[in-house]
Amino acid sequence: MDRVSAVLGPRSVVALSLVTVALVMAAALWTLGAVTPMRPLPLRVLLFGSALLAQITLPIGRGADLGRPVRLATGVGAGVCLLSSATFLLVFVYGPGRIATGGLTRAEPGAPQALRVVGFNALHGYPRLSDPEGRAADLARALRHLEPDVVLLQETWCLARQSCLVDRLAEELGMTWAWTSANGSPLIGFEEGCAILSRFPLSEVERWSLRPRARPWRKRTALLAKLDLEARSLRLVCAHLESSPRVATEQARWLAGRLGALDSVLVGADLNLDGASDGVRALTEAGLVDVIPDGIDHVLLAEDAGWRVASAEVRLDAGEVSRVLGRDVELSDHPALVVDLVREDR
């Protein structure tokens, strides 16, 4: 270091050292998410630390007493770091969500007289992410116990270098699936969103970004798919609304406006609103019947769906989960809703 300082001068060494550290942090920001889920604190350190070091470097590296190569290197390096942080933030907040499907060969055509539908919030737990593989296995066992034909699942996670929860559940349950991202990003190695799993074929999969957002970086989505049955097909909707009651109410009204134009709709959603709220009322006024109005999780069925509710109950409380898994496990902070439907012949 003394020899380098003697050749370049102390100020040049400081400028080049700072910009080098900033560039390393910028590179780590874009690459670590491919290896491991990034927690919020390291993510913020890399995102803002790189930009801050770049800003500190710029005035140091502009000194007239520095050689032109040093000024050029620090200027270009600092510019790259500033652009890196800005681009990362824009892609993270405003980048398009993605849709994935799988397990298509597991679905079998049919014309069932009855359907069992399960709605459930899986609780991703980010940023703790404690034992995701073990939790996936527990979720699969609990859902298999309910013997569903269709599962509408919120907070379904995808982690770097691990199979996504929906793929793991579908394999265990022998179902086809569709999934869409909401919060998170492949950039940070963590995503969560809504999933639909089914014993019967799914088609016409689409994603709606719910409006408005509580914050630019807080995304809420609805996943839609057609449940292809030989008779009385259904348009399945899985949604997860904002935790703020005010924003959730606005999102429910927005969703009601879109769903009102569709036929034969079945919604399974964590609305974060109880059955007496204005938001749920907007959905029922759009022609949907709230099957289980208690709590913030809901299953809603269109009056013209061609199916009627035979039974509806809340399942997978702490006691039932313990009996199914043989030990005390906090599977989620939500119960499961189980709704049995019977086809109406016309």
Backbone hydrogen bonds, N-H to C=O, Kabsch-Sander energy under -0.5 kcal/mol:
donor,donor_aa,acceptor,acceptor_aa,energy
5,S,1,M,-2.8
6,A,2,D,-2.1
7,V,3,R,-1.5
8,L,4,V,-3.1
9,G,4,V,-0.5
9,G,5,S,-2.1
13,V,9,G,-2.0
14,V,10,P,-2.3
15,A,11,R,-2.5
16,L,12,S,-2.8
17,S,13,V,-2.4
18,L,14,V,-2.6
19,V,15,A,-2.2
20,T,16,L,-1.8
21,V,17,S,-2.2
22,A,18,L,-2.3
23,L,19,V,-2.2
24,V,20,T,-2.2
25,M,21,V,-2.3
26,A,22,A,-2.2
27,A,23,L,-2.4
28,A,24,V,-2.4
29,L,25,M,-2.1
30,W,26,A,-1.3
31,T,27,A,-1.0
32,L,28,A,-2.5
33,G,187,L,-0.6
34,A,31,T,-1.4
35,V,32,L,-1.9
36,T,32,L,-2.3
38,M,188,I,-3.0
43,L,39,R,-2.0
44,R,40,P,-2.6
45,V,41,L,-2.4
46,L,42,P,-2.4
47,L,43,L,-2.6
48,F,44,R,-2.8
49,G,44,R,-0.7
49,G,45,V,-1.8
50,S,46,L,-1.3
51,A,47,L,-0.9
52,L,48,F,-2.6
53,L,49,G,-2.6
54,A,50,S,-1.9
55,Q,51,A,-2.0
56,I,52,L,-2.1
57,T,53,L,-2.3
58,L,54,A,-1.8
60,I,56,I,-0.9
61,G,57,T,-2.9
62,R,58,L,-0.6
62,R,59,P,-0.5
63,G,60,I,-0.9
66,L,63,G,-1.6
71,R,67,G,-2.2
72,L,68,R,-2.7
73,A,69,P,-2.5
74,T,70,V,-2.6
75,G,71,R,-2.2
76,V,72,L,-2.7
77,G,73,A,-2.5
78,A,74,T,-2.6
79,G,75,G,-2.2
80,V,76,V,-2.5
81,C,77,G,-2.0
82,L,78,A,-2.4
83,L,79,G,-2.5
84,S,80,V,-2.5
85,S,81,C,-2.3
86,A,82,L,-2.1
87,T,83,L,-2.7
88,F,84,S,-2.6
89,L,85,S,-2.2
90,L,86,A,-2.2
91,V,87,T,-2.7
92,F,88,F,-2.7
93,V,89,L,-2.3
94,Y,90,L,-2.9
95,G,91,V,-1.6
100,A,179,W,-2.8
102,G,177,W,-2.0
106,R,103,G,-1.7
107,A,103,G,-0.5
107,A,104,L,-1.0
108,E,199,R,-2.0
115,L,341,L,-2.1
117,V,115,L,-0.6
117,V,339,V,-3.0
118,V,150,V,-2.5
119,G,337,L,-2.5
120,F,152,L,-2.4
122,A,120,F,-0.6
122,A,154,Q,-2.6
128,R,125,G,-1.8
129,L,125,G,-0.9
131,D,129,L,-0.6
135,R,131,D,-2.3
136,A,132,P,-2.2
137,A,133,E,-1.9
138,D,134,G,-2.1
139,L,135,R,-2.7
140,A,136,A,-2.3
141,R,137,A,-2.0
142,A,138,D,-2.4
143,L,139,L,-2.7
144,R,140,A,-2.4
145,H,141,R,-1.8
146,L,142,A,-0.9
146,L,143,L,-0.7
147,E,143,L,-0.6
147,E,144,R,-1.1
149,D,116,R,-2.9
150,V,116,R,-2.0
151,V,197,L,-2.6
152,L,118,V,-3.1
153,L,151,V,-0.6
153,L,195,A,-2.7
154,Q,120,F,-2.4
156,T,193,G,-3.0
157,W,155,E,-0.6
158,C,191,E,-2.7
160,A,189,G,-2.1
162,Q,159,L,-1.6
165,L,157,W,-2.4
168,R,164,C,-2.1
169,L,165,L,-2.9
170,A,166,V,-2.5
171,E,167,D,-2.1
172,E,168,R,-2.0
173,L,169,L,-2.5
174,G,170,A,-1.3
175,M,170,A,-2.3
176,T,198,S,-2.7
177,W,102,G,-2.5
178,A,196,I,-2.1
179,W,100,A,-2.8
180,T,194,C,-2.3
181,S,98,R,-2.0
182,A,183,N,-0.6
182,A,192,E,-2.7
183,N,192,E,-0.6
185,S,190,F,-2.5
188,I,185,S,-1.3
189,G,186,P,-0.7
190,F,185,S,-1.4
191,E,158,C,-2.2
192,E,183,N,-2.3
193,G,156,T,-1.4
194,C,180,T,-0.7
195,A,153,L,-2.6
196,I,178,A,-2.7
197,L,151,V,-2.5
198,S,176,T,-2.3
199,R,149,D,-2.2
203,S,226,K,-1.8
206,E,224,L,-2.3
208,W,222,A,-2.8
210,L,208,W,-0.7
210,L,220,R,-2.3
218,R,215,R,-1.6
219,K,217,W,-0.8
222,A,208,W,-2.2
223,L,238,C,-3.2
224,L,206,E,-2.8
225,A,236,L,-2.0
226,K,203,S,-3.5
227,L,225,A,-0.5
227,L,234,L,-3.5
228,D,201,P,-2.3
228,D,226,K,-1.0
229,L,227,L,-0.9
230,E,110,G,-2.5
234,L,227,L,-1.2
235,R,264,S,-3.6
236,L,225,A,-2.8
236,L,234,L,-0.8
237,V,266,L,-2.3
238,C,223,L,-2.7
239,A,268,G,-1.5
240,H,221,T,-1.5
241,L,270,D,-2.6
248,A,244,S,-3.1
249,T,245,P,-2.2
250,E,246,R,-1.7
251,Q,247,V,-2.7
252,A,248,A,-2.6
253,R,249,T,-2.1
254,W,250,E,-2.2
255,L,251,Q,-2.8
256,A,252,A,-2.6
257,G,253,R,-2.0
258,R,254,W,-1.3
259,L,255,L,-2.9
260,G,256,A,-1.9
261,A,258,R,-1.1
262,L,259,L,-2.0
266,L,235,R,-2.5
267,V,300,L,-3.3
268,G,237,V,-2.9
269,A,298,H,-2.7
270,D,239,A,-1.9
271,L,269,A,-0.9
271,L,296,I,-1.7
272,N,296,I,-0.9
273,L,296,I,-0.7
275,G,293,P,-1.7
277,S,274,D,-1.9
281,R,277,S,-2.0
282,A,278,D,-1.9
283,L,279,G,-1.3
284,T,280,V,-2.3
285,E,281,R,-2.3
286,A,282,A,-0.7
287,G,284,T,-1.6
288,L,283,L,-1.3
289,V,301,L,-2.9
290,D,288,L,-0.5
291,V,289,V,-0.9
291,V,299,V,-2.6
292,I,299,V,-0.6
298,H,269,A,-3.0
300,L,267,V,-2.5
301,L,289,V,-2.1
302,A,265,V,-3.0
303,E,287,G,-2.1
305,A,302,A,-1.6
308,R,342,V,-2.7
310,A,308,R,-0.6
310,A,340,D,-3.1
311,S,340,D,-1.4
313,E,338,V,-2.3
315,R,336,A,-3.3
321,V,317,D,-2.6
322,S,318,A,-2.1
323,R,319,G,-1.8
324,V,320,E,-2.5
325,L,321,V,-2.7
326,G,322,S,-1.6
327,R,322,S,-0.5
329,V,327,R,-0.6
331,L,329,V,-1.3
336,A,315,R,-2.6
337,L,119,G,-2.8
338,V,313,E,-2.9
338,V,336,A,-0.5
339,V,117,V,-3.0
339,V,337,L,-0.5
340,D,311,S,-2.7
341,L,115,L,-3.4
341,L,339,V,-0.5
342,V,308,R,-2.6
343,R,113,Q,-3.1
344,E,306,G,-2.8
345,D,343,R,-0.6
